[in-house]
Amino acid sequence: MNNIIELKNIVKNYNAKKKIRVLNKVNFSFKAGKIYSLMGPSGSGKSTLLNLLSLIDIPNSGILKISNHTIDYSSKSYNDKLRANKIGIIYQDNNLLSDFTTIENIYLSRLSINENKNKAVIDAKKLIKKLGLANRENHLASELSGGEMQRVAIARALINSPEIILADEPTGSLDLKNAKEVFKILLKLKNKNRLIIFATHNRFFANMADCKIELISGKIKKTSNARIK
């Protein structure tokens, strides 16, 4: 099984009144075909790590490889294309465009890599149906429930068929019933060529992953295997 993401001595600092080291020489390899849960107390660096993996943020030092390609942070245009083509991101607060419809929120993400709007709309409709949102296709995002909005966010992350899915507390703002439904969808996205990493505070959901990792004091302290429920 191939490593799809490799971290080598990744360091990330933030400068407030004094330098704060959030990630301290992190070394880890993530394999395709696996689902990883990322745990740790608030402020441990979970979101920071996911932002680095998504190429939204830049480490102070260290090497990040994606599909055996070493990331050059000076190549912003290339990295933007890499993110659009390979990485789907699901945020806790969904980040939908409230004045756009369900289908618009989904297919617009395709247009960042391909200007074929008709194909983007067709593929968005397929995802909408798959995620049980067919009757909400033309509703504004502001008219959807919390669970529906998060399903739209998942569809938006999937529209470009990413090899990597990163989810930062994807159910943090949902009640337990909707959270379980969202996680059922997330776990079904697993395939042999895809890597899924999700951050969570919830041990029940963390145990659904193939592998649990924990960030403490800026390092990945331990890993353990978990059976998907």
C-alpha positions as a printed Julia matrix, in Angstrom:
229×3 Matrix{Float64}:
   0.0    0.0     0.0
   1.54   3.3    -1.14
   2.15   6.36    0.99
   0.07   9.19   -0.43
   1.28  11.81    2.09
   4.65  11.86    3.83
   5.7   14.28    6.57
   9.37  14.67    7.43
  10.43  16.83   10.39
   7.51  19.23    9.93
   7.73  22.26   12.22
   5.07  24.97   12.52
   5.41  27.99   14.76
   3.1   30.9    15.44
   4.41  34.24   16.64
   2.25  36.12   19.1
   4.0   37.83   22.0
   6.36  34.88   21.94
   7.01  32.06   19.52
   4.65  29.14   19.97
   5.65  25.81   18.45
   2.49  24.0    17.41
   4.04  21.16   15.44
   7.45  19.91   16.54
   9.32  17.8    13.95
   6.35  15.69   12.99
   7.15  12.55   11.01
   4.37  10.39    9.65
   3.22   8.61    6.5
  -0.43   8.32    5.45
  -1.35   5.42    3.18
  -3.87   5.29    0.37
  -6.88   3.1     1.09
  -6.95   4.05    4.78
  -9.1    6.25    7.0
  -7.28   8.06    9.82
  -8.83   9.81   12.8
  -6.84  12.66   14.29
  -7.37  13.4    17.98
  -5.87  15.73   20.55
  -6.92  18.43   23.01
  -7.99  21.87   21.8
  -4.95  23.79   20.65
  -2.92  20.64   20.01
  -2.46  21.44   16.33
  -5.1   19.3    14.6
  -6.41  22.13   12.41
  -2.87  23.36   11.82
  -1.81  19.95   10.57
  -4.83  19.66    8.26
  -4.16  23.15    6.9
  -0.6   22.11    6.09
  -1.75  18.91    4.42
  -4.26  20.87    2.33
  -1.53  23.34    1.24
  -3.51  26.22    2.75
  -0.7   26.87    5.24
   3.09  26.58    5.03
   5.39  24.94    7.6
   8.39  26.77    9.02
  10.58  23.81    8.12
  10.4   20.19    7.05
   9.32  18.31    3.95
   5.82  17.45    2.76
   5.37  14.95   -0.05
   2.07  14.26   -1.8
   2.04  11.26   -4.14
   5.86  11.23   -4.05
   5.98  14.87   -5.15
   7.92  17.15   -2.79
   5.94  20.34   -2.25
   7.72  23.51   -3.31
   5.94  26.33   -1.46
   7.24  28.92   -3.9
   5.14  27.29   -6.66
   1.81  28.7    -5.52
   0.04  28.26   -8.86
   1.08  24.6    -9.07
   0.06  23.96   -5.47
  -3.34  25.57   -6.04
  -3.92  23.23   -8.99
  -2.72  20.26   -6.95
  -5.17  21.12   -4.17
  -8.07  21.58   -6.6
  -7.39  18.29   -8.36
  -6.3   16.0    -5.54
  -7.69  17.32   -2.25
 -11.25  17.63   -1.02
 -11.74  19.66    2.17
 -14.7   19.43    4.56
 -14.89  22.14    7.21
 -16.74  22.12   10.52
 -18.71  25.21    9.54
 -19.31  23.96    5.95
 -18.34  27.36    4.42
 -21.19  27.22    1.9
 -22.19  30.29   -0.11
 -25.49  31.16    1.58
 -26.98  32.99   -1.43
 -26.22  30.12   -3.82
 -28.25  26.97   -4.31
 -27.22  23.46   -3.35
 -26.22  22.57   -6.89
 -24.37  25.84   -7.42
 -22.32  25.35   -4.25
 -21.26  21.95   -5.57
 -20.57  22.48   -9.27
 -18.71  25.78   -8.83
 -15.83  23.83   -7.27
 -15.44  21.88  -10.52
 -15.09  25.06  -12.55
 -11.82  25.78  -10.73
 -10.21  22.96  -12.75
 -12.49  22.61  -15.76
 -14.73  25.19  -17.46
 -17.17  22.59  -18.8
 -20.21  23.78  -16.85
 -22.61  21.22  -18.35
 -20.46  18.3   -17.2
 -20.0   19.93  -13.79
 -23.78  20.26  -13.37
 -24.37  16.63  -14.44
 -21.79  15.35  -11.96
 -23.16  17.61   -9.21
 -26.65  16.21   -9.79
 -25.3   12.66   -9.41
 -23.69  13.55   -6.08
 -26.82  15.31   -4.89
 -28.87  12.2    -5.6
 -26.27   9.92   -3.99
 -26.31  11.98   -0.8
 -30.09  12.1    -0.58
 -30.46  15.78   -1.43
 -32.42  15.56   -4.69
 -35.38  17.44   -3.23
 -33.06  20.24   -2.04
 -31.14  20.75   -5.29
 -32.45  24.26   -5.96
 -32.75  25.44   -2.37
 -30.43  28.15   -1.16
 -27.8   26.99    1.31
 -29.38  29.3     3.89
 -32.6   27.27    3.61
 -30.99  23.95    4.49
 -30.74  22.23    7.87
 -27.36  21.73    9.52
 -27.16  18.09    8.44
 -28.15  18.95    4.88
 -25.56  21.71    4.68
 -22.83  19.33    5.78
 -23.89  16.8     3.15
 -23.65  19.56    0.55
 -20.17  20.34    1.89
 -19.22  16.67    1.42
 -20.57  16.7    -2.14
 -18.58  19.85   -2.87
 -15.44  18.15   -1.57
 -16.13  15.13   -3.83
 -16.94  16.92   -7.09
 -13.36  16.67   -8.38
 -12.95  13.0    -7.34
 -10.11  13.74   -4.91
  -7.51  11.2    -3.84
  -7.29  12.91   -0.46
 -10.21  13.97    1.76
  -9.45  16.13    4.8
 -12.22  16.83    7.31
 -11.77  19.17   10.26
 -14.36  18.34   12.94
 -16.94  17.64   10.18
 -19.74  17.0    12.7
 -18.69  19.43   15.42
 -21.72  21.66   14.9
 -24.28  18.86   14.48
 -26.51  16.94   16.87
 -25.71  13.26   17.43
 -28.27  11.91   14.93
 -27.01  14.1    12.07
 -23.4   13.52   13.12
 -23.84   9.76   12.79
 -25.43  10.17    9.35
 -22.57  12.35    8.15
 -20.0    9.84    9.4
 -21.79   6.99    7.63
 -21.38   8.95    4.4
 -17.76   9.8     5.15
 -16.8    6.18    5.82
 -18.46   4.99    2.6
 -16.09   7.23    0.63
 -13.19   4.9     1.35
 -11.56   3.18   -1.61
  -8.16   1.64   -2.3
  -6.82   4.78   -3.99
  -8.13   7.35   -1.52
  -6.85   8.68    1.78
  -9.28  10.12    4.33
  -8.17  12.03    7.44
 -10.66  13.51    9.87
 -10.09  15.45   13.08
 -12.51  14.84   15.93
 -12.88  15.16   19.69
 -15.36  12.29   19.72
 -13.82   8.9    20.56
 -16.84   7.03   19.24
 -16.25   8.5    15.78
 -12.46   8.23   16.12
 -12.81   4.48   16.67
 -14.52   4.14   13.28
 -11.22   4.83   11.51
  -8.67   2.26   10.38
  -6.01   4.08   12.35
  -6.17   6.55   15.23
  -3.43   9.12   15.68
  -3.06  11.65   18.46
  -1.34  15.02   18.55
   0.16  15.93   21.92
   2.81  18.58   22.57
   3.36  19.12   18.89
   4.05  15.48   18.03
   2.12  12.47   16.87
   2.47  10.53   20.09
   0.77   7.25   19.33
  -1.09   5.34   16.7
  -3.49   2.47   17.02
  -5.64   0.44   14.71
  -9.4    0.61   15.02
 -12.07  -1.48   13.39
 -14.69   0.39   11.39
 -18.07  -0.14   12.98
